């Protein structure tokens, strides 16, 4: 029986936008598990599970280990929460990886469809009432808008630069305009964590590109005239970008927010105090979430500590192992040559690792895009 791959892409688009928000608070609709069940059935008709590449098996092994742990944690905690949320996450991670690995899956087409949906969300957010300060759009708070906009800005900026010679002029213009909108929304949200989480991996990708353009030999280096011209144009573009958005009033609120928290003696906005409290209730496997919440200090605002409270620090370590592995593999592929999937995977995995320091969210749409890109990377396609 033949199943066209675009059906799988469609169901995954639905799954990404109906995702679980975080462990311990299951906020997805029935659409998320329903779409994953459908994708599971379709994949069994499309994927040759007896001919998987070694690194795919490694990833599935990490995921399977996390699932086994969720069963053990549920037994020890005498609760189904671990296997329902943690276990369900591992199933989704495996499915998204296998979809990306499928030979008929088209990464560029998927991200093109995804862009159209995201622009609809942006339009709805703009109609809800745009503001320069703490803009949240259709989301419940500005940090969620910051996550949404900063992830999309990074992803589509990477696609615009990496695929500039492969796309039509009209689509490149759409990408450029979309990046402009995402950047405005990102700054308007005033979310410092989202801004830093996006700029750090983008900066490192720029550094990687620079290292490939510059040839080092002993204690000197050589740069071609073409490479020097690109660096000069990039510097002028960034300066112009900063001057424009600074005059429009988007930069000052973020700087003011940094100054205000620094003046209070805690740039983490009281997060550091909560982290110290959370550390007292963390154990290898047992859940300390209820004890921490009983302390009355509010949300922990750190995904590493949050997962450790809910599933123990062993569970948190198993959860992040696939992301560390994806980051490692993507760096290796980036230095082998231009690879869009590797760049997208690097950006997504590092973004999530940084984002987790100050925010909580264990199954946001960024994660699924990361697994899809990683599966595509492992397939060997550029």
Secondary structure, DSSP 8 states (H G I E B T S, - for coil): ----HHHHHHHHHHHHTT---BTTB----HHHHHHHHHHHHHHHHH--TTS--HHHHHHHHHHHHHHHHHHHHHHHHT-SHIIIIIHHHHHHHHHHHHHHHSTT--HHHHHHHHHHHHHHHHHHHHHTT--SSS--TTSSSHHHHHHHHHHHHHHHHHHHHHTTTTS-HHHHHHHHHHHHHHHHHHHHHT-HHHHHHHHHHHHHHHHHHHHHHSEEETTEEE--HHHHHHHHHHHHHHHHHHHHHHHTTTTHHHHHHHHHHHHTT-TTTTHHHHHHHHHTT--SSS--HHHHHHTT------HHHHHHHHHHHHHHHHHHHHHHHHHHHHHHHHHHS--HHHHHHHHHHHHHHHHTTT---SS-HHHHHHHHHHHHHHTT--
